[in-house]
Amino acid sequence: MCGILVAMTKGTLVFLLGLVTIVLPALGVPLFWKQILFGVMGIILVGIGYSIRRSQYLATLEYDGSVRSAETFVETTEPLFDTTR
């Protein structure tokens, strides 16, 4: 079961948790277990939401090139262009 969850994308997991949220009240599950399942699904959704927001934020930093990428240069003492002409 854990291997299946690892192979799923975040979007697929959110979709499946949404389906379970819709169907769970009609399944006849005891109230105590419903509360536990809804709590666990909420925690998972918060984690997925944070992960998605963080990856989008880091992608914008890499795209802008302002924070995460480091530009390096080497100052040379040799003339780069022939100025004797």
C-alpha positions in Angstrom: 0.0 0.0 0.0 2.8 2.4 0.8 4.5 1.8 -2.5 1.3 2.8 -4.3 1.2 6.1 -2.4 4.8 6.9 -3.3 4.2 6.3 -7.0 1.2 8.7 -7.1 1.6 12.3 -8.1 0.4 15.0 -5.7 -2.5 15.9 -8.0 -3.7 12.3 -8.1 -3.5 12.0 -4.3 -5.5 15.2 -3.8 -8.1 13.9 -6.3 -8.4 10.6 -4.5 -8.7 12.2 -1.1 -11.4 14.4 -2.5 -13.3 11.3 -3.7 -12.9 9.7 -0.3 -14.2 12.8 1.4 -17.3 12.8 -0.8 -18.0 9.1 -0.3 -17.0 8.6 3.3 -20.2 10.0 4.9 -22.4 7.5 2.9 -20.3 4.4 3.7 -21.7 3.8 7.2 -18.4 4.1 8.9 -18.7 4.8 12.7 -18.4 8.4 13.7 -15.1 7.9 15.6 -13.4 6.4 12.6 -14.8 9.2 10.3 -13.3 11.8 12.6 -9.9 10.1 12.5 -10.0 9.6 8.7 -11.0 13.2 8.1 -8.3 14.4 10.4 -5.6 12.3 8.7 -6.8 13.4 5.2 -6.7 17.0 6.3 -3.1 16.6 7.6 -2.1 14.9 4.3 -3.8 17.7 2.3 -2.0 20.4 4.3 1.3 18.6 3.7 0.6 18.3 -0.1 -0.5 21.9 -0.3 2.7 23.1 1.5 4.8 20.9 -0.8 3.2 22.3 -3.9 3.5 25.9 -2.8 7.2 25.4 -1.8 8.1 23.8 -5.2 6.3 26.6 -7.0 8.2 29.2 -5.0 11.5 27.5 -5.6 10.8 27.3 -9.3 10.1 31.0 -9.5 13.4 31.7 -7.7 15.3 29.5 -10.2 13.5 31.1 -13.1 14.3 34.6 -11.9 17.9 33.6 -11.3 18.1 36.1 -8.5 18.5 34.0 -5.3 19.2 30.3 -6.0 21.6 30.5 -8.9 25.1 31.7 -8.3 27.0 33.4 -11.1 30.7 33.1 -11.1 33.4 34.8 -13.1 37.1 34.7 -13.3 39.1 37.9 -13.8 41.9 37.3 -16.2 45.1 39.3 -16.6 45.6 38.2 -20.2 44.2 40.6 -22.9 41.1 39.1 -24.5 41.2 41.2 -27.6 44.1 42.2 -29.9 44.3 46.0 -29.5 47.5 46.3 -31.6 45.7 46.6 -34.9 
